[in-house]
Amino acid sequence: MTETILLGSAMYIAVLIAVNFYRVAVGPTIFDRLIAVGLVGNNAVLLIVLMGFLYGRMDMFLDLAITYAILNFVGVVALGKYLESAGSEGK
Amino acid sequence: MIVIVMVFLGAGLFFLTVSTVGLIRLPDFLSRAHAVGKSETLGAMLVLIALAIYNGWALVSFKIFLIVFLVAVTNPTGVHAITRAAVRKRQAFWVREDDDQAHPTVPRAEEGS
C-alpha cells in the first residue's frame, strides 16, 4: 500500500519535471530558462530520495541527493552571477 | 503515523503542482520567479519531512533533515541571484493593457520578446 503511494508520488514528480521542460525549451528570456532548470534540479533531488525508498538503499541515494542539491545550487548561483556581469541583454 | 505521512506528502505534492502551474501559466519573469521561489521550497520541504517521518528515528532521517535545511537555504538564494541579475539587466515586465498610469517609465514586455 505505502509502496504504491510512494511509487505514485515518484511518477507524479517525474511528470512535473517533464512539464517544466516546456519552460526550459520555450521560455522567452534566458532567466526563464535558468529558473526552470533550477526547478527541475530541485524536483530531481526529491525524485532521487523517493527512488532510494523504493529500492531500499537509502544510505547511497541520500548521499547522491545531498551532492545533487549542492551542485544544483552552485550551478544556479554561478550562472546568475555570470549573467549579472555579462554583456548580453537577456535575450 | 501513516495518516500524518500522507497529509505531509499530499500537501507537498500540492505545492509542487502550484509552483509548476505558476511557472507555465504566469505572464512574465518576475511573477514566475515569485511562484517558483516560495512554493517550490515549501513543497520540497513537506515531501522530505513526510519521508523522514515515514522512516522513523535513524541516521537516514538525520540526512533527510540535512537535505531539508539545504533546500530551505539554497533554493530561495538561487532564485534571488537570478532575479537580481534580471533586475540589473532591466528586464521588461508585464502590465495590464488598459493600465496606462502604472509605471510609465518602465518598458513594457513586448509580444514574443
N, CA and C atoms of all chains as a GROMACS GRO file, in nm:
protein
  612
    1MET      N    1   0.083  -0.121   0.000
    1MET     CA    2   0.000   0.000   0.000
    1MET      C    3   0.087   0.126   0.000
    2THR      N    4   0.175   0.135   0.102
    2THR     CA    5   0.262   0.252   0.110
    2THR      C    6   0.361   0.258  -0.006
    3GLU      N    7   0.410   0.139  -0.047
    3GLU     CA    8   0.500   0.135  -0.162
    3GLU      C    9   0.432   0.190  -0.287
    4THR      N   10   0.304   0.156  -0.302
    4THR     CA   11   0.231   0.203  -0.420
    4THR      C   12   0.217   0.356  -0.418
    5ILE      N   13   0.192   0.410  -0.297
    5ILE     CA   14   0.176   0.556  -0.288
    5ILE      C   15   0.309   0.626  -0.315
    6LEU      N   16   0.419   0.568  -0.264
    6LEU     CA   17   0.550   0.629  -0.291
    6LEU      C   18   0.584   0.621  -0.439
    7LEU      N   19   0.550   0.507  -0.504
    7LEU     CA   20   0.575   0.494  -0.648
    7LEU      C   21   0.491   0.594  -0.726
    8GLY      N   22   0.365   0.613  -0.683
    8GLY     CA   23   0.280   0.712  -0.750
    8GLY      C   24   0.334   0.853  -0.735
    9SER      N   25   0.387   0.885  -0.615
    9SER     CA   26   0.445   1.018  -0.594
    9SER      C   27   0.568   1.039  -0.682
   10ALA      N   28   0.651   0.935  -0.695
   10ALA     CA   29   0.770   0.947  -0.780
   10ALA      C   30   0.731   0.969  -0.926
   11MET      N   31   0.627   0.896  -0.972
   11MET     CA   32   0.583   0.912  -1.111
   11MET      C   33   0.523   1.050  -1.132
   12TYR      N   34   0.452   1.103  -1.031
   12TYR     CA   35   0.393   1.236  -1.043
   12TYR      C   36   0.501   1.343  -1.050
   13ILE      N   37   0.607   1.327  -0.968
   13ILE     CA   38   0.717   1.425  -0.973
   13ILE      C   39   0.789   1.418  -1.107
   14ALA      N   40   0.799   1.297  -1.165
   14ALA     CA   41   0.860   1.283  -1.297
   14ALA      C   42   0.777   1.355  -1.402
   15VAL      N   43   0.644   1.347  -1.390
   15VAL     CA   44   0.556   1.419  -1.483
   15VAL      C   45   0.575   1.570  -1.468
   16LEU      N   46   0.589   1.618  -1.342
   16LEU     CA   47   0.612   1.761  -1.319
   16LEU      C   48   0.743   1.807  -1.383
   17ILE      N   49   0.848   1.723  -1.375
   17ILE     CA   50   0.976   1.756  -1.439
   17ILE      C   51   0.957   1.769  -1.590
   18ALA      N   52   0.881   1.674  -1.648
   18ALA     CA   53   0.858   1.679  -1.793
   18ALA      C   54   0.781   1.805  -1.833
   19VAL      N   55   0.687   1.850  -1.748
   19VAL     CA   56   0.613   1.972  -1.778
   19VAL      C   57   0.705   2.094  -1.767
   20ASN      N   58   0.797   2.093  -1.668
   20ASN     CA   59   0.886   2.207  -1.651
   20ASN      C   60   0.979   2.226  -1.770
   21PHE      N   61   1.009   2.117  -1.843
   21PHE     CA   62   1.097   2.131  -1.958
   21PHE      C   63   1.034   2.213  -2.070
   22TYR      N   64   0.900   2.232  -2.065
   22TYR     CA   65   0.837   2.324  -2.161
   22TYR      C   66   0.894   2.464  -2.145
   23ARG      N   67   0.906   2.511  -2.018
   23ARG     CA   68   0.959   2.646  -1.996
   23ARG      C   69   1.107   2.653  -2.027
   24VAL      N   70   1.179   2.542  -2.007
   24VAL     CA   71   1.321   2.542  -2.045
   24VAL      C   72   1.336   2.556  -2.196
   25ALA      N   73   1.249   2.490  -2.273
   25ALA     CA   74   1.263   2.492  -2.418
   25ALA      C   75   1.207   2.621  -2.478
   26VAL      N   76   1.096   2.674  -2.424
   26VAL     CA   77   1.023   2.782  -2.490
   26VAL      C   78   1.060   2.918  -2.432
   27GLY      N   79   1.081   2.922  -2.296
   27GLY     CA   80   1.095   3.046  -2.221
   27GLY      C   81   1.157   3.163  -2.295
   28PRO      N   82   1.092   3.280  -2.296
   28PRO     CA   83   1.138   3.387  -2.385
   28PRO      C   84   1.278   3.438  -2.351
   29THR      N   85   1.309   3.457  -2.223
   29THR     CA   86   1.440   3.508  -2.186
   29THR      C   87   1.524   3.398  -2.125
   30ILE      N   88   1.654   3.426  -2.112
   30ILE     CA   89   1.743   3.325  -2.055
   30ILE      C   90   1.718   3.308  -1.906
   31PHE      N   91   1.659   3.411  -1.840
   31PHE     CA   92   1.632   3.399  -1.697
   31PHE      C   93   1.519   3.299  -1.673
   32ASP      N   94   1.419   3.297  -1.763
   32ASP     CA   95   1.312   3.197  -1.751
   32ASP      C   96   1.369   3.056  -1.762
   33ARG      N   97   1.456   3.036  -1.859
   33ARG     CA   98   1.516   2.902  -1.876
   33ARG      C   99   1.596   2.863  -1.753
   34LEU      N  100   1.671   2.961  -1.698
   34LEU     CA  101   1.758   2.930  -1.584
   34LEU      C  102   1.677   2.894  -1.460
   35ILE      N  103   1.567   2.968  -1.438
   35ILE     CA  104   1.487   2.941  -1.318
   35ILE      C  105   1.411   2.808  -1.334
   36ALA      N  106   1.376   2.773  -1.458
   36ALA     CA  107   1.312   2.644  -1.481
   36ALA      C  108   1.411   2.529  -1.462
   37VAL      N  109   1.538   2.552  -1.500
   37VAL     CA  110   1.639   2.448  -1.478
   37VAL      C  111   1.663   2.426  -1.328
   38GLY      N  112   1.660   2.536  -1.251
   38GLY     CA  113   1.672   2.521  -1.106
   38GLY      C  114   1.557   2.442  -1.047
   39LEU      N  115   1.437   2.465  -1.100
   39LEU     CA  116   1.320   2.391  -1.052
   39LEU      C  117   1.330   2.243  -1.087
   40VAL      N  118   1.379   2.212  -1.209
   40VAL     CA  119   1.396   2.072  -1.249
   40VAL      C  120   1.498   2.003  -1.158
   41GLY      N  121   1.609   2.072  -1.126
   41GLY     CA  122   1.708   2.012  -1.038
   41GLY      C  123   1.654   1.986  -0.900
   42ASN      N  124   1.571   2.079  -0.851
   42ASN     CA  125   1.515   2.062  -0.717
   42ASN      C  126   1.415   1.945  -0.712
   43ASN      N  127   1.337   1.930  -0.821
   43ASN     CA  128   1.246   1.815  -0.826
   43ASN      C  129   1.325   1.685  -0.841
   44ALA      N  130   1.441   1.691  -0.908
   44ALA     CA  131   1.521   1.570  -0.925
   44ALA      C  132   1.577   1.521  -0.792
   45VAL      N  133   1.606   1.616  -0.699
   45VAL     CA  134   1.651   1.575  -0.565
   45VAL      C  135   1.541   1.494  -0.496
   46LEU      N  136   1.417   1.543  -0.503
   46LEU     CA  137   1.305   1.469  -0.444
   46LEU      C  138   1.287   1.333  -0.510
   47LEU      N  139   1.306   1.328  -0.643
   47LEU     CA  140   1.291   1.202  -0.715
   47LEU      C  141   1.397   1.101  -0.673
   48ILE      N  142   1.521   1.151  -0.649
   48ILE     CA  143   1.628   1.061  -0.605
   48ILE      C  144   1.598   1.004  -0.467
   49VAL      N  145   1.546   1.089  -0.375
   49VAL     CA  146   1.514   1.039  -0.240
   49VAL      C  147   1.401   0.935  -0.246
   50LEU      N  148   1.299   0.961  -0.330
   50LEU     CA  149   1.190   0.864  -0.342
   50LEU      C  150   1.239   0.733  -0.403
   51MET      N  151   1.330   0.741  -0.500
   51MET     CA  152   1.386   0.619  -0.559
   51MET      C  153   1.465   0.540  -0.457
   52GLY      N  154   1.532   0.613  -0.365
   52GLY     CA  155   1.603   0.543  -0.259
   52GLY      C  156   1.509   0.464  -0.169
   53PHE      N  157   1.392   0.524  -0.138
   53PHE     CA  158   1.293   0.449  -0.059
   53PHE      C  159   1.241   0.329  -0.136
   54LEU      N  160   1.220   0.344  -0.267
   54LEU     CA  161   1.163   0.233  -0.344
   54LEU      C  162   1.262   0.120  -0.359
   55TYR      N  163   1.394   0.153  -0.376
   55TYR     CA  164   1.494   0.048  -0.392
   55TYR      C  165   1.544  -0.007  -0.260
   56GLY      N  166   1.514   0.065  -0.146
   56GLY     CA  167   1.560   0.017  -0.017
   56GLY      C  168   1.707   0.039   0.010
   57ARG      N  169   1.770   0.132  -0.060
   57ARG     CA  170   1.912   0.161  -0.036
   57ARG      C  171   1.928   0.310  -0.004
   58MET      N  172   1.874   0.349   0.113
   58MET     CA  173   1.867   0.491   0.144
   58MET      C  174   2.004   0.554   0.165
   59ASP      N  175   2.102   0.480   0.220
   59ASP     CA  176   2.230   0.541   0.252
   59ASP      C  177   2.301   0.592   0.128
   60MET      N  178   2.297   0.512   0.019
   60MET     CA  179   2.364   0.554  -0.104
   60MET      C  180   2.287   0.667  -0.172
   61PHE      N  181   2.154   0.653  -0.184
   61PHE     CA  182   2.076   0.750  -0.259
   61PHE      C  183   2.070   0.885  -0.188
   62LEU      N  184   2.077   0.885  -0.052
   62LEU     CA  185   2.072   1.013   0.018
   62LEU      C  186   2.202   1.091  -0.001
   63ASP      N  187   2.317   1.021  -0.007
   63ASP     CA  188   2.441   1.092  -0.037
   63ASP      C  189   2.437   1.152  -0.177
   64LEU      N  190   2.380   1.076  -0.272
   64LEU     CA  191   2.362   1.128  -0.408
   64LEU      C  192   2.273   1.252  -0.406
   65ALA      N  193   2.166   1.249  -0.326
   65ALA     CA  194   2.072   1.362  -0.323
   65ALA      C  195   2.137   1.487  -0.265
   66ILE      N  196   2.217   1.470  -0.157
   66ILE     CA  197   2.286   1.585  -0.097
   66ILE      C  198   2.383   1.646  -0.198
   67THR      N  199   2.459   1.559  -0.267
   67THR     CA  200   2.554   1.608  -0.367
   67THR      C  201   2.483   1.682  -0.479
   68TYR      N  202   2.370   1.626  -0.523
   68TYR     CA  203   2.298   1.688  -0.634
   68TYR      C  204   2.240   1.824  -0.594
   69ALA      N  205   2.192   1.835  -0.468
   69ALA     CA  206   2.137   1.963  -0.423
   69ALA      C  207   2.246   2.070  -0.418
   70ILE      N  208   2.366   2.034  -0.366
   70ILE     CA  209   2.474   2.132  -0.358
   70ILE      C  210   2.519   2.174  -0.498
   71LEU      N  211   2.530   2.075  -0.590
   71LEU     CA  212   2.576   2.108  -0.726
   71LEU      C  213   2.474   2.195  -0.798
   72ASN      N  214   2.345   2.168  -0.777
   72ASN     CA  215   2.240   2.250  -0.838
   72ASN      C  216   2.248   2.394  -0.790
   73PHE      N  217   2.268   2.411  -0.659
   73PHE     CA  218   2.278   2.546  -0.602
   73PHE      C  219   2.399   2.620  -0.657
   74VAL      N  220   2.514   2.552  -0.662
   74VAL     CA  221   2.636   2.618  -0.709
   74VAL      C  222   2.622   2.658  -0.856
   75GLY      N  223   2.563   2.568  -0.936
   75GLY     CA  224   2.546   2.599  -1.078
   75GLY      C  225   2.454   2.717  -1.101
   76VAL      N  226   2.340   2.721  -1.029
   76VAL     CA  227   2.244   2.830  -1.049
   76VAL      C  228   2.301   2.963  -1.004
   77VAL      N  229   2.369   2.965  -0.888
   77VAL     CA  230   2.425   3.091  -0.840
   77VAL      C  231   2.539   3.139  -0.929
   78ALA      N  232   2.621   3.045  -0.980
   78ALA     CA  233   2.731   3.086  -1.068
   78ALA      C  234   2.677   3.144  -1.197
   79LEU      N  235   2.574   3.080  -1.255
   79LEU     CA  236   2.517   3.134  -1.379
   79LEU      C  237   2.448   3.268  -1.354
   80GLY      N  238   2.384   3.285  -1.237
   80GLY     CA  239   2.322   3.414  -1.206
   80GLY      C  240   2.424   3.524  -1.194
   81LYS      N  241   2.536   3.497  -1.124
   81LYS     CA  242   2.640   3.600  -1.111
   81LYS      C  243   2.704   3.630  -1.246
   82TYR      N  244   2.717   3.525  -1.331
   82TYR     CA  245   2.776   3.549  -1.463
   82TYR      C  246   2.685   3.635  -1.549
   83LEU      N  247   2.554   3.605  -1.547
   83LEU     CA  248   2.462   3.683  -1.629
   83LEU      C  249   2.450   3.826  -1.577
   84GLU      N  250   2.476   3.846  -1.448
   84GLU     CA  251   2.468   3.981  -1.393
   84GLU      C  252   2.580   4.068  -1.449
   85SER      N  253   2.696   4.007  -1.477
   85SER     CA  254   2.809   4.085  -1.525
   85SER      C  255   2.833   4.071  -1.674
   86ALA      N  256   2.758   3.984  -1.743
   86ALA     CA  257   2.784   3.961  -1.885
   86ALA      C  258   2.724   4.075  -1.968
   87GLY      N  259   2.761   4.080  -2.096
   87GLY     CA  260   2.719   4.190  -2.181
   87GLY      C  261   2.588   4.168  -2.252
   88SER      N  262   2.528   4.048  -2.238
   88SER     CA  263   2.406   4.022  -2.311
   88SER      C  264   2.290   4.099  -2.250
   89GLU      N  265   2.185   4.121  -2.326
   89GLU     CA  266   2.068   4.193  -2.277
   89GLU      C  267   1.957   4.099  -2.236
   90GLY      N  268   1.989   3.975  -2.207
   90GLY     CA  269   1.892   3.882  -2.154
   90GLY      C  270   1.797   3.825  -2.257
   91LYS      N  271   1.840   3.814  -2.380
   91LYS     CA  272   1.754   3.752  -2.481
   91LYS      C  273   1.780   3.604  -2.487
   92MET      N  274   0.023   0.730   1.244
   92MET     CA  275   0.152   0.766   1.184
   92MET      C  276   0.141   0.777   1.032
   93ILE      N  277   0.080   0.675   0.971
   93ILE     CA  278   0.073   0.675   0.825
   93ILE      C  279  -0.017   0.789   0.775
   94VAL      N  280  -0.114   0.828   0.860
   94VAL     CA  281  -0.202   0.939   0.821
   94VAL      C  282  -0.124   1.070   0.815
   95ILE      N  283  -0.033   1.090   0.913
   95ILE     CA  284   0.049   1.211   0.914
   95ILE      C  285   0.139   1.215   0.790
   96VAL      N  286   0.197   1.097   0.757
   96VAL     CA  287   0.283   1.090   0.638
   96VAL      C  288   0.205   1.126   0.513
   97MET      N  289   0.082   1.073   0.502
   97MET     CA  290   0.003   1.100   0.381
   97MET      C  291  -0.036   1.248   0.373
   98VAL      N  292  -0.067   1.310   0.489
   98VAL     CA  293  -0.103   1.452   0.487
   98VAL      C  294   0.015   1.538   0.442
   99PHE      N  295   0.134   1.511   0.496
   99PHE     CA  296   0.252   1.587   0.456
   99PHE      C  297   0.284   1.566   0.309
  100LEU      N  298   0.275   1.438   0.264
  100LEU     CA  299   0.308   1.408   0.124
  100LEU      C  300   0.209   1.474   0.029
  101GLY      N  301   0.079   1.470   0.064
  101GLY     CA  302  -0.020   1.533  -0.023
  101GLY      C  303  -0.003   1.683  -0.030
  102ALA      N  304   0.026   1.746   0.086
  102ALA     CA  305   0.047   1.891   0.086
  102ALA      C  306   0.171   1.928   0.005
  103GLY      N  307   0.278   1.848   0.017
  103GLY     CA  308   0.399   1.876  -0.059
  103GLY      C  309   0.378   1.864  -0.208
  104LEU      N  310   0.306   1.758  -0.250
  104LEU     CA  311   0.280   1.742  -0.393
  104LEU      C  312   0.190   1.854  -0.445
  105PHE      N  313   0.096   1.901  -0.360
  105PHE     CA  314   0.011   2.013  -0.399
  105PHE      C  315   0.094   2.139  -0.425
  106PHE      N  316   0.189   2.169  -0.334
  106PHE     CA  317   0.268   2.290  -0.354
  106PHE      C  318   0.364   2.278  -0.471
  107LEU      N  319   0.414   2.155  -0.498
  107LEU     CA  320   0.497   2.135  -0.617
  107LEU      C  321   0.414   2.161  -0.743
  108THR      N  322   0.288   2.116  -0.742
  108THR     CA  323   0.199   2.142  -0.855
  108THR      C  324   0.175   2.292  -0.872
  109VAL      N  325   0.156   2.363  -0.759
  109VAL     CA  326   0.134   2.508  -0.765
  109VAL      C  327   0.254   2.578  -0.830
  110SER      N  328   0.375   2.537  -0.792
  110SER     CA  329   0.492   2.603  -0.850
  110SER      C  330   0.505   2.573  -0.999
  111THR      N  331   0.472   2.449  -1.040
  111THR     CA  332   0.483   2.417  -1.183
  111THR      C  333   0.377   2.491  -1.264
  112VAL      N  334   0.254   2.499  -1.212
  112VAL     CA  335   0.149   2.572  -1.283
  112VAL      C  336   0.185   2.721  -1.294
  113GLY      N  337   0.242   2.777  -1.185
  113GLY     CA  338   0.285   2.916  -1.191
  113GLY      C  339   0.395   2.938  -1.291
  114LEU      N  340   0.489   2.844  -1.299
  114LEU     CA  341   0.598   2.859  -1.396
  114LEU      C  342   0.546   2.854  -1.538
  115ILE      N  343   0.442   2.773  -1.564
  115ILE     CA  344   0.394   2.761  -1.701
  115ILE      C  345   0.299   2.875  -1.736
  116ARG      N  346   0.212   2.916  -1.641
  116ARG     CA  347   0.099   3.000  -1.677
  116ARG      C  348   0.123   3.149  -1.660
  117LEU      N  349   0.210   3.192  -1.568
  117LEU     CA  350   0.220   3.334  -1.536
  117LEU      C  351   0.289   3.411  -1.649
  118PRO      N  352   0.260   3.543  -1.661
  118PRO     CA  353   0.294   3.613  -1.785
  118PRO      C  354   0.438   3.660  -1.798
  119ASP      N  355   0.508   3.694  -1.690
  119ASP     CA  356   0.644   3.744  -1.713
  119ASP      C  357   0.741   3.684  -1.613
  120PHE      N  358   0.869   3.726  -1.625
  120PHE     CA  359   0.972   3.656  -1.550
  120PHE      C  360   0.958   3.674  -1.400
  121LEU      N  361   0.927   3.797  -1.356
  121LEU     CA  362   0.928   3.823  -1.212
  121LEU      C  363   0.818   3.746  -1.139
  122SER      N  364   0.700   3.734  -1.202
  122SER     CA  365   0.594   3.658  -1.137
  122SER      C  366   0.625   3.509  -1.138
  123ARG      N  367   0.694   3.462  -1.242
  123ARG     CA  368   0.736   3.321  -1.242
  123ARG      C  369   0.836   3.294  -1.131
  124ALA      N  370   0.928   3.389  -1.110
  124ALA     CA  371   1.024   3.372  -1.000
  124ALA      C  372   0.953   3.375  -0.866
  125HIS      N  373   0.849   3.457  -0.855
  125HIS     CA  374   0.767   3.461  -0.734
  125HIS      C  375   0.702   3.326  -0.707
  126ALA      N  376   0.650   3.262  -0.814
  126ALA     CA  377   0.584   3.132  -0.797
  126ALA      C  378   0.685   3.024  -0.760
  127VAL      N  379   0.803   3.027  -0.823
  127VAL     CA  380   0.899   2.919  -0.801
  127VAL      C  381   0.968   2.932  -0.666
  128GLY      N  382   1.006   3.055  -0.629
  128GLY     CA  383   1.094   3.072  -0.514
  128GLY      C  384   1.033   3.029  -0.382
  129LYS      N  385   0.903   3.044  -0.365
  129LYS     CA  386   0.842   3.013  -0.236
  129LYS      C  387   0.773   2.878  -0.234
  130SER      N  388   0.683   2.853  -0.330
  130SER     CA  389   0.603   2.730  -0.320
  130SER      C  390   0.687   2.606  -0.350
  131GLU      N  391   0.791   2.620  -0.434
  131GLU     CA  392   0.876   2.503  -0.458
  131GLU      C  393   0.954   2.466  -0.333
  132THR      N  394   1.003   2.568  -0.261
  132THR     CA  395   1.075   2.540  -0.137
  132THR      C  396   0.985   2.471  -0.035
  133LEU      N  397   0.864   2.524  -0.018
  133LEU     CA  398   0.771   2.465   0.079
  133LEU      C  399   0.732   2.323   0.040
  134GLY      N  400   0.705   2.299  -0.090
  134GLY     CA  401   0.667   2.167  -0.135
  134GLY      C  402   0.777   2.064  -0.116
  135ALA      N  403   0.901   2.102  -0.149
  135ALA     CA  404   1.012   2.009  -0.132
  135ALA      C  405   1.034   1.977   0.016
  136MET      N  406   1.024   2.081   0.103
  136MET     CA  407   1.041   2.057   0.246
  136MET      C  408   0.933   1.966   0.301
  137LEU      N  409   0.807   1.982   0.255
  137LEU     CA  410   0.700   1.898   0.306
  137LEU      C  411   0.716   1.753   0.263
  138VAL      N  412   0.755   1.731   0.136
  138VAL     CA  413   0.774   1.594   0.089
  138VAL      C  414   0.888   1.526   0.166
  139LEU      N  415   0.998   1.599   0.187
  139LEU     CA  416   1.111   1.538   0.258
  139LEU      C  417   1.078   1.511   0.405
  140ILE      N  418   1.001   1.601   0.468
  140ILE     CA  419   0.962   1.577   0.608
  140ILE      C  420   0.869   1.456   0.616
  141ALA      N  421   0.780   1.438   0.517
  141ALA     CA  422   0.695   1.319   0.514
  141ALA      C  423   0.777   1.192   0.506
  142LEU      N  424   0.882   1.193   0.420
  142LEU     CA  425   0.966   1.072   0.409
  142LEU      C  426   1.045   1.048   0.536
  143ALA      N  427   1.088   1.155   0.605
  143ALA     CA  428   1.161   1.137   0.731
  143ALA      C  429   1.071   1.078   0.838
  144ILE      N  430   0.945   1.124   0.846
  144ILE     CA  431   0.851   1.067   0.943
  144ILE      C  432   0.823   0.921   0.911
  145TYR      N  433   0.811   0.889   0.782
  145TYR     CA  434   0.786   0.751   0.740
  145TYR      C  435   0.901   0.659   0.776
  146ASN      N  436   1.024   0.713   0.772
  146ASN     CA  437   1.141   0.630   0.800
  146ASN      C  438   1.160   0.606   0.949
  147GLY      N  439   1.122   0.703   1.032
  147GLY     CA  440   1.142   0.686   1.175
  147GLY      C  441   1.277   0.737   1.222
  148TRP      N  442   1.308   0.711   1.351
  148TRP     CA  443   1.434   0.761   1.407
  148TRP      C  444   1.551   0.678   1.358
  149ALA      N  445   1.638   0.736   1.275
  149ALA     CA  446   1.756   0.666   1.226
  149ALA      C  447   1.853   0.770   1.170
  150LEU      N  448   1.968   0.725   1.126
  150LEU     CA  449   2.063   0.816   1.063
  150LEU      C  450   2.010   0.870   0.932
  151VAL      N  451   1.927   0.787   0.864
  151VAL     CA  452   1.869   0.829   0.737
  151VAL      C  453   1.780   0.952   0.756
  152SER      N  454   1.705   0.955   0.866
  152SER     CA  455   1.620   1.072   0.890
  152SER      C  456   1.703   1.196   0.915
  153PHE      N  457   1.816   1.180   0.982
  153PHE     CA  458   1.906   1.295   1.002
  153PHE      C  459   1.957   1.347   0.869
  154LYS      N  460   1.993   1.256   0.777
  154LYS     CA  461   2.038   1.300   0.645
  154LYS      C  462   1.925   1.370   0.569
  155ILE      N  463   1.801   1.319   0.584
  155ILE     CA  464   1.689   1.383   0.516
  155ILE      C  465   1.667   1.524   0.570
  156PHE      N  466   1.681   1.541   0.702
  156PHE     CA  467   1.667   1.676   0.757
  156PHE      C  468   1.782   1.766   0.716
  157LEU      N  469   1.900   1.706   0.689
  157LEU     CA  470   2.009   1.785   0.631
  157LEU      C  471   1.971   1.838   0.493
  158ILE      N  472   1.904   1.752   0.412
  158ILE     CA  473   1.859   1.797   0.280
  158ILE      C  474   1.751   1.904   0.295
  159VAL      N  475   1.662   1.889   0.396
  159VAL     CA  476   1.559   1.991   0.420
  159VAL      C  477   1.623   2.126   0.450
  160PHE      N  478   1.723   2.126   0.537
  160PHE     CA  479   1.794   2.251   0.570
  160PHE      C  480   1.862   2.308   0.446
  161LEU      N  481   1.922   2.220   0.365
  161LEU     CA  482   1.993   2.264   0.244
  161LEU      C  483   1.896   2.327   0.145
  162VAL      N  484   1.780   2.262   0.126
  162VAL     CA  485   1.680   2.316   0.033
  162VAL      C  486   1.627   2.450   0.083
  163ALA      N  487   1.602   2.459   0.215
  163ALA     CA  488   1.546   2.582   0.270
  163ALA      C  489   1.643   2.699   0.257
  164VAL      N  490   1.773   2.671   0.260
  164VAL     CA  491   1.870   2.780   0.247
  164VAL      C  492   1.898   2.812   0.101
  165THR      N  493   1.922   2.707   0.019
  165THR     CA  494   1.979   2.730  -0.113
  165THR      C  495   1.876   2.767  -0.219
  166ASN      N  496   1.753   2.715  -0.210
  166ASN     CA  497   1.658   2.740  -0.320
  166ASN      C  498   1.617   2.886  -0.329
  167PRO      N  499   1.578   2.955  -0.218
  167PRO     CA  500   1.548   3.098  -0.231
  167PRO      C  501   1.672   3.181  -0.268
  168THR      N  502   1.791   3.136  -0.225
  168THR     CA  503   1.913   3.209  -0.260
  168THR      C  504   1.939   3.204  -0.411
  169GLY      N  505   1.920   3.086  -0.471
  169GLY     CA  506   1.941   3.074  -0.615
  169GLY      C  507   1.842   3.157  -0.694
  170VAL      N  508   1.715   3.150  -0.654
  170VAL     CA  509   1.612   3.228  -0.724
  170VAL      C  510   1.640   3.378  -0.708
  171HIS      N  511   1.686   3.418  -0.589
  171HIS     CA  512   1.718   3.559  -0.567
  171HIS      C  513   1.835   3.605  -0.653
  172ALA      N  514   1.935   3.517  -0.671
  172ALA     CA  515   2.050   3.554  -0.754
  172ALA      C  516   2.008   3.577  -0.899
  173ILE      N  517   1.923   3.487  -0.953
  173ILE     CA  518   1.879   3.503  -1.091
  173ILE      C  519   1.791   3.627  -1.105
  174THR      N  520   1.702   3.650  -1.005
  174THR     CA  521   1.612   3.765  -1.014
  174THR      C  522   1.689   3.896  -1.005
  175ARG      N  523   1.793   3.900  -0.920
  175ARG     CA  524   1.874   4.022  -0.912
  175ARG      C  525   1.946   4.049  -1.043
  176ALA      N  526   1.996   3.940  -1.109
  176ALA     CA  527   2.058   3.958  -1.239
  176ALA      C  528   1.957   4.013  -1.340
  177ALA      N  529   1.832   3.962  -1.336
  177ALA     CA  530   1.731   4.008  -1.431
  177ALA      C  531   1.696   4.155  -1.406
  178VAL      N  532   1.687   4.196  -1.278
  178VAL     CA  533   1.653   4.335  -1.248
  178VAL      C  534   1.767   4.427  -1.288
  179ARG      N  535   1.890   4.386  -1.263
  179ARG     CA  536   2.004   4.469  -1.303
  179ARG      C  537   2.013   4.483  -1.454
  180LYS      N  538   1.966   4.382  -1.527
  180LYS     CA  539   1.966   4.390  -1.674
  180LYS      C  540   1.843   4.464  -1.726
  181ARG      N  541   1.759   4.522  -1.635
  181ARG     CA  542   1.640   4.597  -1.670
  181ARG      C  543   1.547   4.516  -1.760
  182GLN      N  544   1.514   4.397  -1.709
  182GLN     CA  545   1.421   4.310  -1.780
  182GLN      C  546   1.282   4.374  -1.780
  183ALA      N  547   1.218   4.385  -1.897
  183ALA     CA  548   1.084   4.444  -1.904
  183ALA      C  549   0.982   4.352  -1.840
  184PHE      N  550   0.885   4.410  -1.768
  184PHE     CA  551   0.784   4.324  -1.707
  184PHE      C  552   0.645   4.359  -1.755
  185TRP      N  553   0.551   4.270  -1.721
  185TRP     CA  554   0.417   4.270  -1.777
  185TRP      C  555   0.329   4.367  -1.700
  186VAL      N  556   0.253   4.452  -1.773
  186VAL     CA  557   0.150   4.534  -1.710
  186VAL      C  558   0.021   4.512  -1.788
  187ARG      N  559  -0.093   4.545  -1.721
  187ARG     CA  560  -0.222   4.522  -1.785
  187ARG      C  561  -0.240   4.617  -1.902
  188GLU      N  562  -0.316   4.575  -2.002
  188GLU     CA  563  -0.326   4.651  -2.127
  188GLU      C  564  -0.389   4.788  -2.104
  189ASP      N  565  -0.497   4.796  -2.019
  189ASP     CA  566  -0.570   4.921  -2.003
  189ASP      C  567  -0.517   5.005  -1.889
  190ASP      N  568  -0.400   4.973  -1.835
  190ASP     CA  569  -0.348   5.044  -1.718
  190ASP      C  570  -0.237   5.137  -1.764
  191ASP      N  571  -0.275   5.258  -1.807
  191ASP     CA  572  -0.178   5.349  -1.867
  191ASP      C  573  -0.092   5.419  -1.763
  192GLN      N  574  -0.144   5.433  -1.640
  192GLN     CA  575  -0.071   5.512  -1.541
  192GLN      C  576   0.027   5.431  -1.457
  193ALA      N  577   0.028   5.299  -1.477
  193ALA     CA  578   0.114   5.215  -1.394
  193ALA      C  579   0.256   5.218  -1.448
  194HIS      N  580   0.349   5.270  -1.370
  194HIS     CA  581   0.492   5.272  -1.402
  194HIS      C  582   0.516   5.320  -1.545
  195PRO      N  583   0.490   5.449  -1.574
  195PRO     CA  584   0.500   5.493  -1.713
  195PRO      C  585   0.643   5.495  -1.766
  196THR      N  586   0.744   5.488  -1.680
  196THR     CA  587   0.882   5.496  -1.730
  196THR      C  588   0.943   5.360  -1.755
  197VAL      N  589   0.872   5.252  -1.714
  197VAL     CA  590   0.930   5.119  -1.729
  197VAL      C  591   0.887   5.060  -1.863
  198PRO      N  592   0.979   5.003  -1.939
  198PRO     CA  593   0.940   4.946  -2.068
  198PRO      C  594   0.846   4.827  -2.051
  199ARG      N  595   0.746   4.820  -2.138
  199ARG     CA  596   0.652   4.708  -2.132
  199ARG      C  597   0.711   4.588  -2.202
  200ALA      N  598   0.668   4.469  -2.158
  200ALA     CA  599   0.712   4.345  -2.221
  200ALA      C  600   0.644   4.333  -2.357
  201GLU      N  601   0.724   4.333  -2.464
  201GLU     CA  602   0.666   4.320  -2.597
  201GLU      C  603   0.627   4.176  -2.623
  202GLU      N  604   0.540   4.157  -2.721
  202GLU     CA  605   0.498   4.022  -2.757
  202GLU      C  606   0.615   3.948  -2.819
  203GLY      N  607   0.644   3.831  -2.763
  203GLY     CA  608   0.745   3.746  -2.821
  203GLY      C  609   0.887   3.787  -2.788
  204SER      N  610   0.906   3.887  -2.703
  204SER     CA  611   1.042   3.927  -2.669
  204SER      C  612   1.090   3.849  -2.548
   0.00000   0.00000   0.00000
